[in-house]
Amino acid sequence: MSKHTHKDPFEVLGIQRGATDEEVKNAYRALARKYHPDNYDDGNPLKELANEKMQEINTAYDEIQEMRSSNKDAYRGNNTYYQNYSGSNSGSGDPIYAEIRTDINKHRFADAERKLLDIPFASRPAEWHYLMCLVLMSRNNVGDAMRELEVACNMEPANAEYQRAKEMFNTNARGYGSTYYGSASGGSYRRRTSSDEACDCCANLICLDCLCECMGGDLIACC
Amino acid sequence: MFGYVKPNHAELLVKEYEFYKAVYCGVCRSLKKCTGTFSNVLHSYDSVFLALVRMLYIPDSQIGREKRRCIAHPIKRKNMLKRNDATDYTAKAFAILTYYKIKDDISDEKLLKKMATGILNPIFASAKNKASMKELADTCREKLNAITELEKKKTASVDEPAKLFGELLGAVFSGELSGDDKLITYTLGFHLGKFIYAADAAEDYDKDRRRGSYNPYVEMYGGAELSDENKSTIKCALLLECKKIESAVNLLPFGRRAIIENIINNIIYLGLPKRIEFLDAKGSEDSAAEEEGKVSK
């Protein structure tokens, strides 16, 4: 879409030309959080578009920094952070499950699912449900995956691996909307920001001054 | 779309709320023009979200407002959006969706069905007079039939039927677009559809359990009453779906249309989570009351 045309870096970051360094930084951070690879996992068809956006923002930020010739690379280099939740390799030690774990780690989800479904219904331990959760997650079947994880956790409440996975999903879900409230810049939402608190501070001082004056004293001499 | 995609009005700016209402009126007028005079009684606020998204893909010059009277408000002149390609598209797409939904709802009652289809058929026919709309109608029918099949089989999976509904809404959101625009809007519609289907099923859990009608969660949880922990699991999955919606919304070409951007953000960040508050544990009602107390102060 925008790959070939050069865009105004200020336009890309959604700020005015005269923005302060702080505003540039905040706008860049807010946008980088938005298009961060963490928000677009491997199955997401929009991953590439988001990467493009990310590059656009990085370029824009660099350009502005270059223009203003201040420290250039301070906010970069974080992009490679990407964590895969099928990573850990502990488990019961049953060879079939070890095999399935390898499949999952190598992203051979179809193989893993076939092997899982071959195991008869009656002999499915907590680990089966956990691995099924990972397979379903790879297909974006979040609802079913969460149910499998719940079953796994109920069967083995003490298992740290399952609890960790559950906690991770919960944290991820709780994070929903944080960019909406959190960022004070980038045209995003209207929540109380630090500058509001500064106003509060002045208002409080004025009130205090009035109170002092009532009692015959004076806090701020000029009003 | 069953009342799931609405903003949290209290958090909108007045100008945004006015714009939101104006878009509602705009879609209503498009309905009247495109699908016949009485079709606008079927109109609901759900359509506004689609209209807002589609308005990002038409030029600024097409977006204008005017003050007019209408049948619903004969006395006071209302601020409403002028008809444009986005509202026309929304009106037709919604006429098609509503047609299938109503047909589906009354599949048992013979007389009622005859009456309803008598009224609906001309609306439906005029909605799909364009080739692209015909295609959309076919997709809708195909997906809804597939969902009915899964429901008959009593599938113990919420994502299988939800994905079909997602594909349906994906088609609705991305119709007549191409390239990246299509990909972004399709993904947005897809995950929104999944969210709506799953949230709808979760909300109807108790009702369906008592009546014995199909509900994917009833199959998954074996028909027992949902514990607070079950509910929080379902809620967590729904919020993760919201994050997917967010990943698509982030890529919408808002440009300088801050009003549209803020309304859409309000809908997905506040409106959607508000809609699944019924999944919160009972104990947390205090905090809700507290919140309301703050407002009334």
Contacts between the chains, C-beta under 8 A, distances in Angstrom:
chain1	res1	chain2	res2	distance
A	1	B	179	7.6
A	1	B	180	5.1
A	34	B	250	4.8
A	35	B	250	6.4
A	39	B	243	7.0
A	39	B	246	7.3
A	39	B	247	5.1
A	39	B	250	7.4
A	40	B	247	5.6
A	44	B	187	7.6
A	44	B	244	7.2
A	44	B	247	6.2
A	45	B	183	6.0
A	45	B	187	5.7
A	46	B	183	6.7
A	46	B	184	6.4
A	46	B	187	5.4
A	46	B	247	5.9
A	46	B	248	6.0
A	46	B	251	5.8
A	49	B	180	6.1
A	49	B	183	7.1
A	49	B	184	6.9
A	49	B	251	5.4
A	50	B	247	7.1
A	50	B	250	7.3
A	50	B	251	6.5
A	53	B	250	8.0
A	53	B	251	6.8
A	136	B	159	7.4
A	139	B	159	7.9
A	140	B	159	7.7
A	140	B	244	7.4
A	141	B	157	7.3
A	141	B	159	3.7
A	141	B	160	7.9
A	141	B	163	7.7
A	142	B	159	7.0
A	142	B	237	4.5
A	142	B	240	4.8
A	142	B	241	5.7
A	143	B	157	7.9
A	143	B	158	4.0
A	143	B	159	5.1
A	143	B	162	6.7
A	143	B	198	5.3
A	143	B	216	8.0
A	143	B	234	7.2
A	143	B	237	4.6
A	143	B	238	7.7
A	143	B	241	7.8
A	144	B	157	5.1
A	144	B	158	6.2
A	144	B	159	4.8
A	144	B	220	7.5
A	145	B	237	7.4
A	146	B	233	5.0
A	146	B	234	7.2
A	146	B	236	6.0
A	146	B	237	4.0
A	146	B	240	7.9
A	147	B	158	7.9
A	147	B	220	5.3
A	147	B	221	7.8
A	147	B	233	6.8
A	147	B	237	8.0
A	149	B	233	7.6
A	150	B	229	7.4
A	150	B	230	7.1
A	150	B	233	4.7
A	169	B	236	5.7
A	169	B	240	6.6
A	170	B	236	5.6
A	172	B	240	6.3
A	172	B	243	7.1
A	173	B	235	7.5
A	173	B	236	4.4
A	173	B	237	7.9
A	173	B	239	3.6
A	173	B	240	5.3
A	173	B	243	7.4
A	174	B	239	7.5
A	175	B	243	7.8
A	176	B	239	4.8
A	176	B	240	8.0
A	176	B	242	5.2
A	176	B	243	5.5
A	176	B	246	7.2
A	176	B	269	7.7
A	176	B	273	7.1
A	177	B	269	4.5
A	177	B	270	7.7
A	177	B	273	6.9
A	180	B	265	6.2
A	180	B	269	4.2
A	187	B	258	5.9
A	187	B	261	7.2
A	188	B	265	7.3
A	189	B	262	7.7
A	189	B	265	6.9
A	189	B	269	7.9
A	190	B	13	7.9
